[in-house]
Amino acid sequence: MKKYFFIFLSIFALAVWGISSFKTSAQNEIKQTEENNLVSPNLVISQFQPAGGTANDEFIELHNNGAAAVDLNGYRLVYRSASGTNDVLFIEWTTSTIVPAGGYYLIASTAYDGTVVPNITYNPTTCTCSMSATSGGLAIRQGAVNTGLIIDSVGYGTATNIFVETATTTAPAANDSKVRGSNGCADTDNNANDFSGLTPSAPRNAANVPNVCSGGGTTLFASLAANPTTVTPGGSTLFTVTVIPATTPPSTGITVTGNLSNIGGSATQTFFDDGTNGDTTAGDNIFSYSATLPLTIVGGTYNITATATDAQARTANTNVNINVNAPQGNDDPLLLGNPSNATTNVADENNYLMIKPQYTLSYNRSKATPNWVAWRLDTSWLGTAPRQDDYRPDPDLPSGWYRVVDNDYSGSGYTRGHMTPSGDRTNTIPNNSATFLMTNFVPQIAENNSGPWEEFETYCRTLATQGNEVYIFSGPLGNIGTIASGRIVVPQYTWKVVLILPNGNNDLSRVNKQTRTIGLVVPNFTPLNINAPWRQFRVTVDAVENLTGHNFFTNVPKNTQEIIEKRRDTQ
């Protein structure tokens, strides 16, 4: 029967021609303010004005509330919108800039019209870094944008981003500011309590007399990071705890202990600052430990905690989340078989296996699209999480590989065609967000993506709500050109293979000769009637295998496999 498939395909294509006339790393559910909820060790944001008499009339004032001078070299001042998930860089210090103990430092927009001279300015019209007058968040980071250690932060208005310490302060009126109490020394890690309104604003700069805080430098400060933050079973990640010692009295004998029990490690794991166990530089107060995850770990988000202690009995607690890219418990979409024998060997670049908690895929580097994407669907994956629309490159692709970006599809005439639909992952925001990684897309014409393709996606969710679990494979077929300067191949067809089981356990053993399967092949060229019913494009699983070269359901006993794959669905 299979030898006649290409005759069928020709007829199929002719029939189609005659048919008449879709918010990055990843959004955190646990805020970084909880991760680093500690009084700042030295620098704080002591005053800010987000709006004034002219457009972008803004300033941010810093204060050194520590007992020792601070060199700003390596620090950054960043901003986020009210609910933003990425830093906007205002200022980065790349040369030695000393702020004495108790000193002030003024950063202002080039549109700032105050009489106090800024120590440094930024241009909102060139860096797209103006503040909202009503709500937002500011932070001082030591290190890179998005990932560097947060030294201090403040949120105002209705901000919900990670820069809010406990509760936001209100937004000031134009030409007014919010100022930190005790001349910059008040620091309880509660923005609402630490800041009050000042009318009109009165910024201070480096020329002002320093105000040294009493008891400054009495706090031990620590922050935990992981690199990478996304790991596969059997993979490793380097945990680092950056410690800023107290200065009054000086910290001695600092030690760091981490609790790695959530990922199969010790609950009292020592971190090292001696050049071993992943530590880069001995004696720099960055304590490290390289951890290898067990092969049996289940996919999901894991919280890791650590505690820094000094000989003066001061402690600082910190934590970080890591994501394990593996199927969640009893949810392996490849339980029934790996259709192309994809592997995690980087040399296998056109059949590269990528395992995520939400779906699994075989990636083709030469085409910059997946060969196939597999996922399992039941009602546990469905909920009320809103569609994120945070299209972004996949950070899990190997180093050196081109990473497709959202703009690669702009102006191409093709839509970003989900393989695993956003609608199939609505139980949590992170799970929905994962469907917007660009490795989960192929170029689709709108008539396909918004027509029978979307209709069949909805039908599969209906099957799930009726008490079924659905194993789904989806992918592109053929080559009718490229987009993104030749980087991304446009498929001639898109296809799906589906297997439906009633809800239950031991899924593989429950597949039998009566198990329902559906094959679907939809043309990805015009003309195609957007209202054409999905059932019109049904084929057998055998037909999809002949077209793609994949072999589905290989873990199912052969006799059963042959029967369910040759039967064309008619329901």
C-alpha positions as CSV (number, residue, x, y, z in Angstrom):
1,M,0.0,0.0,0.0
2,K,2.8,2.4,0.9
3,K,4.3,2.3,-2.6
4,Y,1.2,4.0,-3.9
5,F,1.5,6.9,-1.5
6,F,3.2,9.3,-3.8
7,I,0.4,8.8,-6.4
8,F,-2.0,9.6,-3.5
9,L,0.1,12.7,-2.6
10,S,-0.1,14.0,-6.2
11,I,-3.8,13.6,-6.2
12,F,-4.0,15.1,-2.7
13,A,-2.0,18.2,-3.7
14,L,-4.2,18.7,-6.8
15,A,-7.3,18.5,-4.7
16,V,-6.0,21.1,-2.3
17,W,-5.2,23.5,-5.1
18,G,-8.9,23.2,-6.1
19,I,-10.3,24.1,-2.7
20,S,-12.4,27.3,-2.9
21,S,-12.1,30.3,-1.6
22,F,-1.0,33.3,16.9
23,K,5.1,38.1,27.7
24,T,13.1,36.1,29.0
25,S,16.1,33.6,31.4
26,A,12.1,33.1,31.1
27,Q,9.6,35.2,33.8
28,N,10.2,34.3,37.3
29,E,7.5,33.1,39.6
30,I,9.7,33.7,42.6
31,K,10.9,37.2,42.6
32,Q,14.5,38.1,42.9
33,T,13.7,40.4,45.7
34,E,13.0,37.3,47.7
35,E,16.2,35.8,46.5
36,N,18.2,38.8,47.7
37,N,16.0,40.2,50.5
38,L,18.9,41.7,52.5
39,V,19.8,45.2,53.6
40,S,22.2,46.7,51.0
41,P,25.9,46.4,51.9
42,N,27.0,49.8,50.7
43,L,25.3,51.6,47.7
44,V,21.7,52.5,47.8
45,I,19.4,54.5,45.6
46,S,18.7,57.5,47.8
47,Q,16.5,59.7,45.6
48,F,14.9,59.6,42.2
49,Q,12.7,61.8,40.0
50,P,11.0,60.0,37.1
51,A,9.3,63.1,35.6
52,G,9.7,66.9,35.5
53,G,9.1,70.0,33.5
54,T,10.5,68.7,30.2
55,A,10.2,65.4,28.5
56,N,12.4,62.8,30.2
57,D,13.4,65.2,33.0
58,E,14.8,62.5,35.3
59,F,17.5,61.8,37.8
60,I,18.7,59.1,40.1
61,E,20.8,59.8,43.2
62,L,23.1,57.2,44.8
63,H,24.4,57.2,48.4
64,N,27.3,55.1,49.9
65,N,25.8,54.1,53.3
66,G,28.8,51.8,54.0
67,A,31.8,52.5,56.2
68,A,34.3,52.3,53.3
69,A,34.7,54.0,49.9
70,V,33.1,52.2,46.9
71,D,34.5,52.0,43.4
72,L,31.6,52.0,40.9
73,N,33.8,50.3,38.2
74,G,31.8,47.1,37.3
75,Y,28.5,48.4,38.6
76,R,25.4,49.2,36.5
77,L,22.3,51.2,37.0
78,V,19.3,49.5,35.3
79,Y,15.5,50.1,35.0
80,R,12.5,47.9,34.4
81,S,9.0,48.8,33.4
82,A,6.2,48.1,35.9
83,S,5.9,44.4,35.0
84,G,9.1,44.1,33.0
85,T,11.2,41.0,32.8
86,N,14.4,42.4,31.3
87,D,16.8,45.2,32.4
88,V,17.1,48.4,30.5
89,L,20.7,49.7,31.0
90,F,21.0,53.3,32.0
91,I,24.6,53.6,33.0
92,E,27.6,51.2,33.2
93,W,30.8,52.2,34.9
94,T,33.9,50.8,33.2
95,T,36.6,53.0,34.8
96,S,37.4,53.7,38.4
97,T,34.9,56.0,40.0
98,I,35.2,56.4,43.8
99,V,32.3,57.3,46.0
100,P,33.5,57.9,49.6
101,A,31.8,56.6,52.7
102,G,28.6,58.7,53.1
103,G,29.1,60.2,49.6
104,Y,26.4,61.0,47.1
105,Y,26.5,60.5,43.3
106,L,24.0,62.1,40.8
107,I,22.9,60.4,37.5
108,A,20.6,62.4,35.3
109,S,19.0,62.4,31.9
110,T,20.4,64.8,29.3
111,A,16.9,66.4,29.5
112,Y,17.3,67.1,33.2
113,D,16.7,70.8,33.9
114,G,17.8,71.0,37.6
115,T,20.5,73.3,38.9
116,V,22.6,70.6,40.6
117,V,25.2,69.4,38.2
118,P,25.0,65.6,37.5
119,N,28.1,63.5,37.9
120,I,27.1,61.5,34.8
121,T,24.2,61.7,32.3
122,Y,22.3,59.3,30.0
123,N,20.4,60.1,26.9
124,P,16.9,58.6,26.8
125,T,16.5,59.3,23.1
126,T,19.4,57.1,22.1
127,C,19.4,54.4,24.7
128,T,15.6,54.0,25.0
129,C,16.0,54.3,28.8
130,S,13.5,56.8,30.1
131,M,11.5,56.1,33.2
132,S,7.7,55.9,33.4
133,A,6.3,58.8,35.4
134,T,3.8,56.5,37.2
135,S,5.4,53.1,37.8
136,G,8.6,51.2,37.4
137,G,11.7,49.9,39.1
138,L,15.4,50.8,39.5
139,A,18.3,48.7,40.6
140,I,22.1,48.9,41.2
141,R,23.7,45.7,39.8
142,Q,27.2,44.5,40.3
143,G,27.9,42.5,37.1
144,A,25.9,41.8,34.0
145,V,22.4,43.1,33.1
146,N,19.6,40.7,34.0
147,T,21.9,38.4,36.0
148,G,24.3,40.6,38.0
149,L,24.1,40.8,41.8
150,I,21.4,43.3,42.9
151,I,23.0,45.7,45.4
152,D,19.9,47.8,46.0
153,S,16.5,48.4,44.2
154,V,13.4,50.5,44.5
155,G,10.0,50.0,42.9
156,Y,7.4,52.8,42.6
157,G,3.7,53.1,41.6
158,T,2.2,49.7,40.6
159,A,5.4,48.0,39.8
160,T,5.5,44.2,40.1
161,N,8.9,43.5,38.6
162,I,11.8,42.0,40.6
163,F,13.1,45.4,41.7
164,V,10.4,45.9,44.4
165,E,11.7,45.6,48.0
166,T,8.7,44.3,50.0
167,A,6.3,47.1,48.9
168,T,6.5,49.9,46.4
169,T,6.7,53.6,47.2
170,T,4.2,55.9,45.5
171,A,5.2,57.7,42.3
172,P,6.0,61.4,42.9
173,A,4.4,64.2,41.0
174,A,6.3,66.0,38.2
175,N,9.4,67.9,39.5
176,D,9.0,66.1,42.8
177,S,11.1,63.2,44.0
178,K,11.0,60.2,46.4
179,V,13.9,60.4,48.9
180,R,15.3,57.8,51.2
181,G,15.0,58.7,54.9
182,S,17.9,59.7,57.2
183,N,19.7,61.4,54.4
184,G,20.1,58.1,52.5
185,C,20.8,55.9,55.5
186,A,17.3,54.4,56.0
187,D,17.3,50.8,54.7
188,T,14.8,48.3,55.9
189,D,14.3,46.7,52.5
190,N,10.8,48.1,52.4
191,N,10.5,50.8,49.7
192,A,7.2,52.0,51.1
193,N,8.8,52.7,54.5
194,D,12.2,53.8,53.4
195,F,11.1,56.5,50.9
196,S,9.0,59.7,51.3
197,G,8.0,62.5,49.0
198,L,10.1,65.6,48.5
199,T,8.5,68.8,47.0
200,P,10.3,70.0,45.0
201,S,13.0,67.5,44.4
202,A,16.5,68.4,45.8
203,P,19.2,66.1,44.3
204,R,22.7,65.8,45.8
205,N,25.9,65.1,43.9
206,A,29.5,64.2,44.7
207,A,30.2,67.8,45.8
208,N,27.8,67.5,48.8
209,V,29.2,66.9,52.2
210,P,29.1,63.1,52.9
211,N,26.6,61.7,55.4
212,V,28.2,58.7,57.0
213,C,25.6,56.3,58.3
214,S,26.0,55.2,61.9
215,G,26.7,51.5,62.1
216,G,27.4,51.4,58.4
217,G,28.9,48.2,57.1
218,T,27.6,46.0,59.8
219,T,25.8,43.7,57.5
220,L,27.1,40.6,55.7
221,F,25.8,40.4,52.2
222,A,25.5,37.3,49.8
223,S,23.9,36.4,46.6
224,L,23.6,33.0,44.9
225,A,23.8,32.4,41.1
226,A,23.8,29.4,38.8
227,N,25.4,29.0,35.4
228,P,23.7,27.7,33.5
229,T,20.3,28.1,35.0
230,T,18.8,25.5,32.7
231,V,20.2,22.0,33.0
232,T,19.5,18.6,31.6
233,P,19.6,15.4,33.7
234,G,23.3,14.3,34.0
235,G,24.4,17.8,33.2
236,S,26.3,20.2,35.5
237,T,25.8,23.7,36.7
238,L,28.2,26.0,38.6
239,F,26.7,27.6,41.8
240,T,28.5,30.7,42.9
241,V,27.8,32.8,46.0
242,T,29.2,36.3,45.9
243,V,29.8,37.6,49.4
244,I,30.4,41.2,50.4
245,P,32.0,41.2,53.8
246,A,30.8,43.5,56.6
247,T,33.2,46.2,57.5
248,T,32.1,47.2,61.1
249,P,33.7,45.2,62.5
250,P,35.4,43.5,59.5
251,S,34.2,40.0,58.6
252,T,36.7,37.2,59.1
253,G,36.5,33.5,58.5
254,I,33.7,33.6,55.9
255,T,32.2,30.2,55.0
256,V,29.4,29.3,52.6
257,T,27.1,26.2,52.8
258,G,24.5,25.3,50.2
259,N,21.5,23.0,50.4
260,L,21.5,20.9,47.2
261,S,19.1,18.2,48.5
262,N,16.4,19.2,46.0
263,I,18.7,18.1,43.2
264,G,20.1,14.9,44.8
265,G,23.1,16.6,46.5
266,S,24.1,17.3,50.1
267,A,22.0,19.5,52.4
268,T,25.2,20.9,53.8
269,Q,27.4,21.2,50.8
270,T,30.5,23.4,51.3
271,F,31.2,26.0,48.7
272,F,34.8,26.8,47.9
273,D,36.9,30.0,47.5
274,D,40.3,28.2,47.0
275,G,40.4,27.7,43.2
276,T,38.9,24.2,43.3
277,N,35.4,22.7,42.7
278,G,34.7,25.2,39.9
279,D,36.0,28.2,41.8
280,T,37.9,30.5,39.4
281,T,39.9,32.8,41.7
282,A,41.0,31.9,45.2
283,G,40.3,34.5,48.0
284,D,38.0,36.8,46.0
285,N,34.9,36.1,48.2
286,I,33.1,34.3,45.4
287,F,32.4,30.8,46.7
288,S,31.7,28.1,44.2
289,Y,30.6,24.5,43.7
290,S,30.0,22.6,40.5
291,A,27.1,20.2,40.9
292,T,26.1,17.4,38.5
293,L,22.4,16.5,38.4
294,P,21.4,12.8,38.6
295,L,20.2,11.2,35.4
296,T,16.9,10.3,37.2
297,I,15.9,13.8,38.1
298,V,12.4,14.9,37.0
299,G,12.0,18.0,35.0
300,G,10.8,21.2,36.6
301,T,11.9,24.2,38.6
302,Y,14.1,23.6,41.7
303,N,15.0,26.1,44.4
304,I,18.6,26.0,45.8
305,T,19.5,27.8,49.0
306,A,22.8,28.9,50.5
307,T,24.0,30.6,53.7
308,A,27.1,32.7,54.2
309,T,28.5,33.0,57.8
310,D,31.4,34.9,59.2
311,A,33.4,34.4,62.5
312,Q,31.5,37.3,64.0
313,A,28.3,35.2,63.9
314,R,26.7,37.2,61.1
315,T,24.8,35.3,58.4
316,A,23.3,36.0,55.0
317,N,20.8,33.7,53.3
318,T,20.3,33.6,49.6
319,N,18.6,31.3,47.0
320,V,18.3,30.8,43.2
321,N,16.0,28.7,40.9
322,I,17.3,26.3,38.3
323,N,15.2,24.7,35.6
324,V,15.7,21.0,34.7
325,N,14.9,20.3,31.1
326,A,13.4,16.9,31.3
327,P,9.9,15.6,31.1
328,Q,7.8,16.1,34.2
329,G,6.9,12.9,36.1
330,N,5.0,10.3,34.0
331,D,4.9,12.8,31.1
332,D,7.6,11.7,28.7
333,P,6.3,12.4,25.2
334,L,8.8,9.9,23.8
335,L,7.4,7.0,25.9
336,L,6.1,5.5,22.7
337,G,9.3,6.0,20.7
338,N,11.8,8.5,19.3
339,P,10.8,8.8,15.7
340,S,14.2,9.8,14.2
341,N,16.5,8.4,16.9
342,A,17.5,12.0,17.8
343,T,20.5,12.3,20.2
344,T,22.0,14.9,22.5
345,N,25.3,14.6,20.6
346,V,26.2,18.1,19.3
347,A,27.8,16.5,16.3
348,D,24.3,15.2,15.4
349,E,23.4,18.8,14.4
350,N,20.5,18.0,12.0
351,N,18.9,15.6,14.4
352,Y,19.7,17.2,17.8
353,L,17.6,16.1,20.7
354,M,16.3,18.9,23.0
355,I,14.4,17.8,26.1
356,K,12.3,20.4,27.9
357,P,9.7,20.0,30.7
358,Q,7.0,21.2,28.3
359,Y,7.9,19.3,25.1
360,T,10.8,17.4,23.4
361,L,12.1,18.1,19.9
362,S,14.6,17.1,17.2
363,Y,16.3,20.3,15.9
364,N,17.8,20.7,12.5
365,R,20.6,23.2,12.4
366,S,20.7,23.4,8.6
367,K,17.0,24.3,8.4
368,A,16.8,26.4,11.7
369,T,13.5,24.6,12.5
370,P,12.6,21.4,14.3
371,N,12.4,18.1,12.5
372,W,9.6,17.2,14.9
373,V,8.2,18.4,18.3
374,A,6.6,15.9,20.7
375,W,4.4,16.6,23.7
376,R,1.7,14.9,25.8
377,L,-1.6,16.6,26.5
378,D,-4.1,16.1,29.2
379,T,-6.1,18.4,31.4
380,S,-3.2,18.8,33.9
381,W,-1.6,21.0,31.2
382,L,-4.6,23.3,30.8
383,G,-5.5,26.2,33.0
384,T,-5.9,30.0,32.9
385,A,-2.3,31.3,32.4
386,P,-2.5,34.1,29.8
387,R,-0.7,33.8,26.5
388,Q,2.8,35.3,27.0
389,D,3.8,36.2,23.4
390,D,7.4,36.5,24.5
391,Y,9.0,35.2,21.3
392,R,12.7,34.7,21.9
393,P,15.8,32.7,20.9
394,D,16.3,29.3,22.5
395,P,19.2,29.6,24.9
396,D,19.6,25.8,25.1
397,L,21.0,25.6,21.5
398,P,24.7,24.6,21.5
399,S,27.2,27.4,21.5
400,G,28.0,28.7,18.0
401,W,24.7,27.7,16.5
402,Y,22.6,30.4,14.9
403,R,19.6,31.2,17.2
404,V,16.5,32.3,15.4
405,V,15.0,35.6,16.7
406,D,11.5,36.9,16.4
407,N,12.4,39.5,13.8
408,D,13.6,36.8,11.4
409,Y,10.0,36.3,10.5
410,S,9.2,40.0,10.1
411,G,8.2,40.9,6.5
412,S,8.6,37.3,5.3
413,G,5.0,36.7,4.4
414,Y,4.9,33.8,6.8
415,T,3.5,33.5,10.3
416,R,5.4,32.0,13.3
417,G,3.8,28.6,13.3
418,H,3.7,27.0,16.8
419,M,4.4,23.2,16.8
420,T,3.5,22.8,20.5
421,P,0.6,25.3,20.7
422,S,0.5,28.0,23.3
423,G,-3.1,26.7,24.1
424,D,-1.7,23.3,25.1
425,R,0.4,24.8,27.9
426,T,-1.8,27.1,30.0
427,N,-1.4,25.7,33.5
428,T,1.4,28.0,34.5
429,I,3.0,31.2,33.0
430,P,6.5,29.5,32.6
431,N,5.0,26.6,30.8
432,N,3.1,28.9,28.4
433,S,6.2,31.0,27.9
434,A,8.3,28.0,26.9
435,T,6.1,27.5,23.8
436,F,7.4,30.9,22.5
437,L,11.0,29.7,22.2
438,M,11.9,30.0,18.5
439,T,12.9,26.3,18.2
440,N,9.2,25.5,18.5
441,F,8.3,27.4,15.3
442,V,8.3,26.8,11.6
443,P,7.2,29.3,8.9
444,Q,3.5,28.8,8.1
445,I,1.2,30.6,5.7
446,A,-1.7,32.2,7.6
447,E,-4.3,30.1,5.8
448,N,-2.6,27.0,7.3
449,N,-1.7,28.3,10.8
450,S,-5.1,30.0,11.4
451,G,-7.2,27.5,9.5
452,P,-7.2,23.7,9.7
453,W,-4.0,23.7,11.8
454,E,-5.6,25.8,14.6
455,E,-8.8,23.9,14.3
456,F,-7.1,20.6,14.8
457,E,-5.2,22.0,17.8
458,T,-8.5,22.9,19.4
459,Y,-9.9,19.5,18.6
460,C,-7.0,17.8,20.5
461,R,-7.7,20.0,23.5
462,T,-11.3,18.9,23.3
463,L,-10.2,15.3,23.4
464,A,-8.2,16.0,26.5
465,T,-11.2,17.6,28.3
466,Q,-13.2,14.6,27.4
467,G,-11.0,12.4,29.6
468,N,-8.2,11.4,27.3
469,E,-4.4,11.9,27.1
470,V,-3.0,12.7,23.7
471,Y,0.5,12.0,22.4
472,I,1.2,14.4,19.7
473,F,4.1,14.7,17.1
474,S,4.3,17.7,14.8
475,G,6.7,19.0,12.2
476,P,7.6,20.5,8.8
477,L,8.1,18.7,5.5
478,G,9.8,19.8,2.3
479,N,11.5,23.0,1.2
480,I,9.9,25.7,-0.9
481,G,12.4,28.5,-0.1
482,T,13.9,30.3,2.8
483,I,13.5,33.4,5.0
484,A,15.8,35.4,7.2
485,S,18.5,35.8,4.6
486,G,18.5,32.1,3.8
487,R,18.7,30.9,7.4
488,I,15.3,29.4,7.9
489,V,13.7,26.8,5.5
490,V,10.1,27.2,4.6
491,P,8.3,23.8,4.5
492,Q,6.0,22.7,1.8
493,Y,3.7,20.9,4.2
494,T,3.2,20.7,8.0
495,W,2.1,17.4,9.5
496,K,0.9,15.9,12.8
497,V,0.7,12.4,14.2
498,V,-1.6,11.8,17.2
499,L,-2.4,8.8,19.5
500,I,-5.3,9.0,21.9
501,L,-5.7,7.0,25.1
502,P,-8.2,7.2,27.9
503,N,-6.7,8.7,31.1
504,G,-4.8,6.1,33.0
505,N,-1.4,4.7,34.0
506,N,1.2,2.5,32.2
507,D,0.3,4.1,28.9
508,L,2.6,2.0,26.7
509,S,1.1,-1.2,27.9
510,R,-2.4,0.1,27.2
511,V,-1.9,0.8,23.5
512,N,-3.8,-1.9,21.6
513,K,-5.1,-2.7,18.1
514,Q,-8.2,-0.5,18.7
515,T,-6.2,2.6,19.8
516,R,-7.1,5.6,17.7
517,T,-4.4,7.4,15.8
518,I,-4.7,10.4,13.4
519,G,-2.3,11.5,10.7
520,L,-2.6,15.0,9.3
521,V,-0.8,16.6,6.3
522,V,-1.6,20.3,5.5
523,P,-0.2,22.2,2.5
524,N,1.9,25.2,3.4
525,F,1.3,27.0,0.1
526,T,-1.5,28.9,-1.4
527,P,-4.3,28.7,-2.4
528,L,-5.6,27.1,0.7
529,N,-9.1,27.8,2.1
530,I,-8.7,29.0,5.7
531,N,-12.2,27.5,6.4
532,A,-11.3,24.1,5.0
533,P,-12.1,21.5,7.8
534,W,-9.1,19.7,9.4
535,R,-10.6,16.3,8.6
536,Q,-10.1,17.0,4.9
537,F,-6.4,16.6,5.5
538,R,-6.4,13.3,7.3
539,V,-4.0,10.6,6.2
540,T,-2.7,7.4,7.8
541,V,0.4,7.4,10.2
542,D,2.0,5.2,7.5
543,A,1.6,8.0,5.0
544,V,3.3,10.5,7.3
545,E,6.2,8.1,7.8
546,N,6.6,7.7,4.1
547,L,6.7,11.4,3.6
548,T,9.1,12.3,6.5
549,G,11.2,9.2,6.9
550,H,10.3,9.1,10.6
551,N,9.2,5.9,12.4
552,F,6.5,6.5,15.0
553,F,5.5,4.4,18.0
554,T,8.5,2.1,17.8
555,N,8.1,1.1,21.5
556,V,4.7,-0.3,20.7
557,P,4.6,-4.1,19.9
558,K,5.2,-4.4,16.1
559,N,1.9,-6.1,15.2
560,T,-0.1,-3.5,17.1
561,Q,2.0,-0.7,15.6
562,E,1.4,-1.9,12.1
563,I,-2.4,-2.0,12.5
564,I,-2.9,1.4,14.2
565,E,-0.6,3.1,11.7
566,K,-2.3,1.9,8.5
567,R,-5.8,2.8,9.6
568,R,-7.1,6.1,8.4
569,D,-9.2,7.9,11.0
570,T,-12.8,8.5,10.1
571,Q,-14.3,9.8,13.4
